[in-house]
Amino acid sequence: MDKKIIIQILSVKVFRVFFILTMVLSVAFVSTRVAQTTAQVMNEPAVGPHGEQFRFSKIETGTTIRYDVPFNSRHKKERLFHPIILQEANRYDVDPALVKAIIMAESGYNPRAVSKKGAKGLMQLMPSTAEDLGVEDIFNPEQNISGGIRYFKQLVNRFDGDVKLALAAYNAGSQTVRDHQGIPPYKSTHYYIEKVFKYYQKYKNQMTVEMNKA
């Protein structure tokens, strides 16, 4: 075979190998950058449409790992518990939109949520409070929601129908509210009340739209 032809064949092969290696390295580099960017986003607080900050939460279900975000993408979870919320809210004469707002602020509709202080479930009941309310399984959605609404209703009655004081008591404890003769001067409590009312307005509007469609 002619030397020129051999050289040409070898040149083509070398070029192919070089091209393949370049493509592989490029893909690897891009994948690494995407992974780094994703990790950075997941570890940094994001800002919601109304300026509220939140973090993505990592949820593992079997072998599936997904990242959960607030409010708008939680409609499926909210709809899942809607019948229980409606039933128990009507039973204790509490606005179901307000109950939904409390659940959203407390647990983000995660029935297995556990706070640093030990509050558990959708409405973040403390074990001692759950026991007083007769809640046997604190992670059972129906029992947790029923107990949480009943407890909130007690607080509303205790503070003469003042929903803000009831929310402050739900967040910081009823004795704390009494000691301060009003909403305690804690940033977390004030932020909590503001957040609940923000979600309350959203759920109120959402339920009004759904009722008009029916």
C-alpha positions in Angstrom: 0.0 0.0 0.0 1.2 3.4 -0.8 2.8 5.3 2.1 0.8 8.4 1.4 -2.4 6.4 1.7 -1.3 4.8 5.0 -0.4 8.2 6.4 -3.8 9.6 5.4 -5.6 6.6 7.0 -3.6 7.0 10.2 -4.2 10.8 10.3 -7.9 10.2 10.0 -7.9 7.7 12.8 -5.8 10.0 15.0 -8.2 12.8 14.3 -11.2 10.6 15.2 -9.6 9.6 18.5 -8.8 13.2 19.3 -12.3 14.3 18.4 -13.9 11.7 20.6 -11.6 12.5 23.6 -12.5 16.2 23.2 -16.2 15.5 23.3 -16.0 13.2 26.3 -14.0 15.8 28.3 -16.4 18.6 27.3 -19.4 16.6 28.5 -17.6 15.7 31.7 -16.8 19.4 32.3 -20.3 20.6 31.6 -21.8 17.9 33.9 -19.5 18.9 36.7 -20.4 22.6 36.3 -24.1 21.7 36.3 -23.7 19.6 39.4 -21.8 22.4 41.2 -24.4 25.0 40.3 -27.2 22.7 41.4 -25.6 22.0 44.7 -25.0 25.8 45.2 -28.6 26.6 44.4 -29.9 23.9 46.8 -27.6 25.1 49.6 -28.5 28.8 49.2 -31.8 30.4 50.3 -34.0 31.4 47.4 -36.4 34.3 47.4 -40.1 33.8 46.9 -42.4 36.1 44.9 -43.1 38.2 48.0 -39.5 38.4 49.2 -39.8 35.5 51.6 -36.7 33.3 51.9 -36.8 29.5 51.8 -34.5 26.6 51.2 -35.0 23.6 48.9 -35.6 20.5 51.0 -34.2 17.2 50.0 -36.8 14.4 50.2 -35.8 10.7 49.8 -38.5 8.2 49.0 -37.1 4.7 48.5 -34.5 5.2 45.8 -35.9 8.5 44.5 -34.5 11.8 45.6 -36.3 15.0 44.7 -36.1 18.6 45.8 -39.3 20.2 47.2 -40.2 23.9 46.8 -42.9 25.9 48.6 -46.5 26.7 47.9 -47.2 26.5 44.1 -45.8 23.1 43.6 -47.4 21.8 46.8 -50.9 21.7 45.3 -50.9 17.9 45.1 -50.1 17.6 48.8 -52.6 20.2 49.8 -55.3 18.5 47.7 -54.5 15.2 49.3 -55.3 16.5 52.8 -58.1 18.8 51.7 -61.0 16.5 52.7 -59.6 16.1 56.2 -58.9 19.8 56.6 -62.5 20.7 55.4 -64.1 18.1 57.7 -62.2 19.1 60.8 -62.3 22.8 60.2 -66.1 22.7 59.8 -66.3 20.6 63.0 -64.5 23.2 65.1 -65.8 26.2 63.2 -62.4 27.4 61.9 -61.8 28.8 58.4 -60.3 25.9 56.3 -58.2 28.4 54.4 -56.6 29.5 57.7 -55.9 25.9 58.6 -54.2 25.4 55.3 -52.1 28.5 55.9 -51.0 27.2 59.3 -50.1 23.8 57.9 -48.1 25.5 55.1 -46.3 27.7 57.5 -45.7 24.9 60.1 -44.7 21.9 58.0 -45.0 22.7 54.3 -47.5 19.8 54.1 -44.9 17.3 55.2 -46.8 14.8 57.5 -43.4 13.5 58.8 -42.0 16.9 59.6 -40.1 17.2 62.9 -38.8 20.6 64.2 -35.7 21.2 66.2 -37.8 21.6 69.3 -39.6 18.3 68.7 -42.9 19.5 67.2 -44.2 16.9 64.8 -46.5 16.3 61.9 -48.5 18.6 59.6 -49.6 21.0 62.3 -46.3 20.6 64.3 -47.8 19.5 67.6 -45.6 19.1 70.6 -45.8 15.6 72.0 -47.2 16.9 75.3 -49.8 18.9 73.6 -50.8 16.0 71.4 -51.1 13.8 74.5 -53.4 16.4 76.1 -55.5 16.5 73.0 -55.9 12.7 72.9 -53.8 12.3 69.7 -52.6 8.8 69.7 -50.5 8.8 66.5 -49.0 12.2 66.0 -47.9 11.4 62.5 -51.3 10.3 61.4 -52.6 13.2 59.2 -56.2 13.0 60.3 -55.3 12.9 64.0 -52.7 15.5 63.7 -54.9 17.9 61.7 -57.9 17.3 64.0 -55.8 17.9 67.1 -54.1 20.9 65.7 -57.4 22.6 64.7 -58.9 21.8 68.1 -55.8 23.3 69.9 -55.9 26.4 67.7 -59.6 26.8 68.4 -58.9 26.6 72.1 -56.3 29.4 71.7 -58.8 31.6 69.7 -61.4 31.2 72.5 -58.7 31.8 75.1 -57.8 35.1 73.5 -61.3 36.3 72.9 -61.4 35.6 69.2 -58.1 37.4 68.4 -56.6 35.3 65.6 -53.2 37.1 65.7 -52.9 36.4 69.5 -54.0 32.8 68.9 -51.3 32.4 66.2 -48.7 34.0 68.5 -49.6 31.5 71.2 -49.5 28.6 68.7 -46.0 29.7 67.8 -44.5 30.9 71.0 -46.8 29.4 73.7 -49.9 30.9 75.3 -48.1 31.7 78.6 -45.6 33.8 76.6 -48.4 35.8 75.1 -49.9 36.3 78.5 -46.6 37.4 80.0 -46.1 40.0 77.3 -49.8 40.9 77.3 -49.9 40.6 73.5 -47.7 39.3 70.7 -44.2 38.7 72.1 -41.4 40.8 70.7 -39.8 37.9 68.9 -38.9 38.3 65.2 -39.7 34.7 64.6 -43.2 35.0 66.0 -43.9 38.2 64.1 -42.6 36.6 60.9 -44.7 33.5 61.6 -47.9 35.5 61.9 -47.1 37.5 58.8 -46.3 34.3 56.9 -49.6 32.6 57.9 -51.6 35.6 56.9 -49.8 35.7 53.5 -50.6 32.1 52.9 -54.1 32.6 54.2 -54.9 35.2 51.6 -53.5 32.9 48.9 -55.6 29.9 50.0 -58.7 32.2 50.5 -58.4 33.4 46.9 -57.7 29.9 45.6 -60.8 28.5 47.4 -63.0 31.4 46.2 -61.9 30.7 42.6 -62.6 27.0 43.0 -66.1 27.7 44.5 -66.9 30.0 41.6 -66.0 27.3 39.1 -68.2 24.7 40.8 
